Amino acid sequence: MSVNTCKFKPVPGITASILRTIAEEMLPFYQAVAASESFAREWSRSIVRADLSAMRKLLDTAAPSAGKQGLGTNGIGYFMTFGFPKEDVYYTNGTTIPPGNVRFTFQTGTHRQIAKAVIPFYRELICNRPYAQTLAKAIRRKDRRAAAYMVRSLIGTKALRSVEIESSGITLTFKYRSTKWIYQNLLILEPF
């Protein structure tokens, strides 16, 4: 009987540094979406059309360094990828309607509400290293209750339906009365 000697490299857990870097890159984008209806409308239009060139141009005006390593859309959301060579991982941040519910739909008003809601959370990750360290530790331990408490302490909207730990990251699920669709703000390990 042979023994399988293949060794898989373990995936390192999320760190405060990863959380803070992504937050720092994404905060200007979320601020632009929240502040400018015309910017947010053009962004939504480019998602529905799956127009990565238009998305890139818009992103360059708001947050030039965000998504430099990867930018994608599936017609119902967007994904920006960040590489961390030291940890040998890639993380994705974005907002999407969960697949299988609708096609080629992305509502500007809902996206703006989500952006406004997550700004304090992303700002805290940037400005408060102990907060980021504690959240990263909760995610690594898969302590959903602690992670949810920390996130909800900064995102006060009742539209935040759940905070889940998945793919070595965190998924925030929003459901606003103004839409029949559920939206998710993702900060997760890029699957390979």
C-alpha positions as CSV (number, residue, x, y, z in Angstrom):
1,M,0.0,0.0,0.0
2,S,1.5,3.3,-1.0
3,V,1.3,6.4,1.1
4,N,0.4,9.6,-0.6
5,T,3.3,11.9,-0.1
6,C,1.8,15.0,-1.8
7,K,1.8,17.9,0.5
8,F,-0.6,20.8,-0.1
9,K,0.5,24.2,1.0
10,P,-1.8,25.4,3.7
11,V,-3.6,28.6,3.0
12,P,-2.5,31.2,5.5
13,G,-5.3,32.9,7.3
14,I,-6.4,36.5,6.8
15,T,-4.3,39.1,8.6
16,A,-4.8,42.6,9.8
17,S,-2.4,43.8,7.1
18,I,-4.5,42.2,4.4
19,L,-7.7,43.7,5.8
20,R,-6.2,47.1,6.1
21,T,-4.6,47.1,2.7
22,I,-7.8,46.2,1.0
23,A,-9.8,48.8,3.0
24,E,-7.3,51.5,2.1
25,E,-7.5,50.7,-1.6
26,M,-11.3,50.4,-1.6
27,L,-12.4,53.2,0.7
28,P,-12.0,56.0,-2.0
29,F,-14.1,53.9,-4.4
30,Y,-16.9,53.4,-1.9
31,Q,-16.7,57.1,-1.0
32,A,-17.1,58.0,-4.7
33,V,-20.1,55.7,-5.1
34,A,-21.8,57.1,-2.0
35,A,-21.0,60.8,-2.9
36,S,-21.8,60.8,-6.7
37,E,-25.0,59.5,-8.1
38,S,-23.7,60.0,-11.7
39,F,-20.5,58.0,-10.9
40,A,-22.5,55.2,-9.3
41,R,-25.0,55.2,-12.3
42,E,-22.2,54.9,-14.8
43,W,-20.6,52.2,-12.7
44,S,-23.8,50.2,-12.6
45,R,-24.3,50.6,-16.3
46,S,-20.8,49.3,-17.0
47,I,-21.5,46.2,-14.8
48,V,-24.7,45.3,-16.5
49,R,-23.0,45.7,-19.9
50,A,-19.9,43.8,-18.7
51,D,-17.8,46.7,-19.9
52,L,-14.5,46.3,-18.2
53,S,-12.9,49.2,-20.1
54,A,-15.6,51.6,-18.8
55,M,-15.2,50.1,-15.3
56,R,-11.4,50.6,-15.4
57,K,-11.8,54.3,-16.6
58,L,-14.3,55.0,-13.8
59,L,-12.1,53.2,-11.2
60,D,-9.1,55.2,-12.3
61,T,-10.9,58.5,-11.5
62,A,-11.9,57.4,-8.0
63,A,-9.4,54.9,-6.7
64,P,-6.6,54.4,-9.3
65,S,-4.7,51.7,-7.4
66,A,-7.8,49.6,-6.6
67,G,-8.2,46.5,-8.8
68,K,-4.9,47.0,-10.6
69,Q,-4.2,43.3,-10.2
70,G,-7.7,42.2,-11.3
71,L,-11.1,43.6,-12.1
72,G,-14.1,41.6,-13.1
73,T,-17.8,41.5,-13.5
74,N,-20.5,38.9,-14.0
75,G,-23.3,41.3,-15.0
76,I,-24.7,41.3,-11.5
77,G,-21.7,42.6,-9.5
78,Y,-18.0,43.5,-9.6
79,F,-14.8,42.0,-8.1
80,M,-11.5,43.6,-7.5
81,T,-8.5,41.3,-6.8
82,F,-5.6,42.2,-4.5
83,G,-2.4,40.1,-4.4
84,F,-0.3,39.5,-1.4
85,P,3.0,38.0,-2.5
86,K,4.4,37.6,1.0
87,E,1.4,35.5,2.0
88,D,1.1,34.0,-1.5
89,V,-2.7,34.7,-1.6
90,Y,-5.2,36.8,-3.5
91,Y,-8.2,38.4,-2.0
92,T,-11.3,39.7,-3.7
93,N,-13.4,42.6,-2.7
94,G,-16.7,43.6,-4.4
95,T,-20.4,43.8,-4.3
96,T,-22.7,41.4,-6.1
97,I,-26.2,39.9,-6.2
98,P,-25.7,36.2,-5.5
99,P,-25.6,34.2,-8.7
100,G,-28.7,32.4,-9.9
101,N,-31.2,35.1,-8.8
102,V,-31.1,37.5,-11.7
103,R,-29.1,38.4,-14.8
104,F,-27.7,41.7,-15.9
105,T,-29.0,43.7,-13.1
106,F,-27.2,46.0,-10.7
107,Q,-29.2,48.8,-9.0
108,T,-27.4,52.1,-8.5
109,G,-29.5,53.2,-5.5
110,T,-28.9,50.0,-3.6
111,H,-25.2,50.1,-4.4
112,R,-25.0,53.6,-3.0
113,Q,-26.8,52.6,0.2
114,I,-24.3,49.7,0.6
115,A,-21.3,52.0,0.0
116,K,-22.6,54.5,2.6
117,A,-23.1,51.6,5.1
118,V,-19.6,50.1,4.7
119,I,-17.6,53.3,4.7
120,P,-17.3,53.4,8.6
121,F,-16.3,49.7,8.6
122,Y,-13.5,50.2,6.0
123,R,-12.4,53.4,7.6
124,E,-12.1,51.7,11.0
125,L,-10.0,48.9,9.4
126,I,-7.6,51.5,8.1
127,C,-7.4,53.7,11.2
128,N,-7.6,51.2,14.0
129,R,-4.9,48.4,13.8
130,P,-6.2,46.6,17.0
131,Y,-9.7,46.5,15.5
132,A,-8.3,44.9,12.3
133,Q,-6.1,42.5,14.3
134,T,-9.1,41.4,16.4
135,L,-11.4,41.0,13.3
136,A,-8.7,39.0,11.4
137,K,-8.3,36.7,14.5
138,A,-12.1,36.2,14.7
139,I,-12.1,35.3,11.0
140,R,-9.2,32.8,11.3
141,R,-10.9,31.2,14.3
142,K,-14.2,31.1,12.4
143,D,-15.8,33.0,15.2
144,R,-18.8,34.3,13.4
145,R,-20.4,35.7,16.5
146,A,-17.4,37.9,17.3
147,A,-16.9,39.0,13.7
148,A,-20.6,39.9,13.4
149,Y,-20.5,41.9,16.6
150,M,-17.5,43.8,15.4
151,V,-18.9,44.6,11.9
152,R,-22.4,45.5,13.3
153,S,-20.8,47.9,15.7
154,L,-19.9,50.0,12.7
155,I,-22.6,49.2,10.1
156,G,-25.8,50.4,11.8
157,T,-28.3,49.7,9.0
158,K,-31.0,47.1,9.6
159,A,-30.5,46.2,6.0
160,L,-27.4,44.3,7.0
161,R,-29.0,40.8,7.3
162,S,-26.0,38.7,8.0
163,V,-22.3,38.6,8.6
164,E,-20.7,35.3,7.5
165,I,-17.2,34.0,7.6
166,E,-16.4,32.2,4.3
167,S,-13.4,31.6,2.0
168,S,-11.0,32.8,4.7
169,G,-12.8,36.2,4.7
170,I,-16.1,37.8,5.3
171,T,-19.4,38.2,3.5
172,L,-21.9,41.0,4.4
173,T,-25.4,40.3,3.1
174,F,-27.7,43.3,2.7
175,K,-31.5,43.4,1.9
176,Y,-33.0,46.8,1.4
177,R,-36.7,47.4,1.2
178,S,-36.2,49.3,-2.1
179,T,-35.2,46.1,-3.9
180,K,-36.3,42.5,-4.1
181,W,-32.6,41.4,-4.5
182,I,-30.1,40.5,-1.9
183,Y,-26.7,42.0,-2.3
184,Q,-23.4,40.9,-0.8
185,N,-20.3,42.9,0.0
186,L,-17.4,40.4,-0.2
187,L,-13.9,40.4,1.2
188,I,-12.9,36.8,0.5
189,L,-9.9,34.6,-0.5
190,E,-9.7,34.2,-4.2
191,P,-10.6,30.6,-5.1
192,F,-8.2,28.7,-7.3
